[in-house]
Every structure is written in structure tokens, then in C-alpha cells.
Amino acid sequence: MADGAGGAAAGRTVTMLGRSGCHLCDEALGVIERVCAEVGASVEVRDLDSAPQAERDDYWDKIPVTFVDGAQHDFWRVDERRLREALTRAR
């Protein structure tokens, strides 16, 4: 496995849209952080409570929602294998 900024996914970003106190968000973030550390991608966490109303309407019942480079990847749970594959495949 690659590690750090020199990894296979350097320059890629995984964004998780979630809420404080959400157990599914906590679980998803653990998977996201582990995979991103292994492949060299960065992690961004956004709070749905602070998001614009339209975004809250779209994603409220789907949190946590995961995006890879701005494109929706998953919701509710994060599949570790699937996330790793998404980050390491050619763009």
C-alpha cells in the first residue's frame, strides 16, 4: 500500500458530508481516514447543519454522504474496498 502524499491517490480528495453526533458519520469517517492515509488522498469533512438549505434538503436522509473529487460516491455507509478502488483507478 502507498502512504502519505506520494501515494497512488495524491491530489485526490474525499469529502464526507455529515453531522456531529451521528454514529454512522463517525464510522464512515474512520474508514475514509484509514483509506485516504493508505493511498495518499486528502480528507475533508463538511457539517450538513452548516450547509445551504438546498444541500440539507438533498442529503438530510442520506448522511453520511461521501464524495470523491466532488462527485457523490456513497451514502449511509462507506465500503472500504470500493472507496480504495475509486481513489486508485485512473481518472
C-alpha positions in Angstrom: 0.0 0.0 0.0 1.1 3.5 -0.7 1.3 6.1 2.1 1.3 9.8 2.6 1.2 12.5 -0.1 3.2 10.3 -2.5 0.5 7.7 -2.6 -1.4 6.4 -5.6 -4.2 8.9 -5.0 -2.1 12.0 -4.3 -4.1 15.1 -5.3 -7.5 13.4 -4.8 -9.9 14.5 -2.1 -12.6 12.6 -0.3 -15.3 14.8 1.3 -17.7 13.5 3.9 -20.9 15.4 4.5 -22.2 14.5 7.9 -23.4 15.8 11.3 -22.0 15.9 14.8 -23.2 13.1 17.0 -24.1 10.8 14.1 -22.7 7.3 14.7 -22.8 6.4 11.1 -20.8 9.5 10.3 -18.2 8.5 12.9 -17.9 5.0 11.4 -17.7 6.3 7.9 -15.0 8.9 8.8 -12.9 6.1 10.3 -13.0 4.2 7.1 -12.4 7.3 5.0 -9.4 8.4 7.1 -7.8 4.9 7.0 -8.2 4.5 3.2 -7.0 8.0 2.5 -3.9 7.6 4.7 -3.1 4.4 2.8 -3.4 5.8 -0.7 -2.3 9.4 -0.1 -5.7 11.2 -0.7 -6.8 14.1 1.4 -9.9 14.2 3.6 -12.4 17.0 4.1 -15.4 16.9 6.5 -18.4 19.2 6.0 -21.1 19.7 8.5 -24.6 19.3 7.0 -26.0 21.6 9.7 -23.9 24.5 8.2 -24.7 23.7 4.6 -27.1 25.7 2.4 -30.7 24.7 2.7 -30.9 23.1 -0.7 -28.0 20.8 0.2 -29.6 19.9 3.5 -32.8 19.1 1.7 -31.0 16.9 -0.8 -28.8 15.0 1.7 -30.5 15.0 5.1 -31.8 11.5 5.0 -28.6 10.1 3.3 -25.9 11.1 5.8 -23.1 10.4 5.8 -22.6 11.2 2.2 -19.2 10.6 0.6 -17.8 12.5 -2.4 -14.6 11.7 -4.3 -13.2 14.8 -6.1 -16.6 16.4 -5.8 -18.7 13.6 -7.3 -21.1 11.7 -5.0 -19.6 8.2 -4.2 -21.6 6.7 -1.4 -24.2 7.4 1.3 -25.1 5.9 4.7 -22.1 3.6 4.8 -18.6 3.6 3.2 -17.4 0.4 1.6 -13.6 0.3 2.2 -12.8 -1.7 -0.9 -14.9 0.4 -3.2 -13.5 3.6 -1.9 -9.9 2.4 -2.3 -10.7 1.3 -5.9 -12.3 4.7 -6.7 -9.3 6.5 -5.4 -6.6 4.4 -7.1 -8.2 4.0 -10.6 -7.1 6.3 -13.3 -9.1 9.5 -13.7 
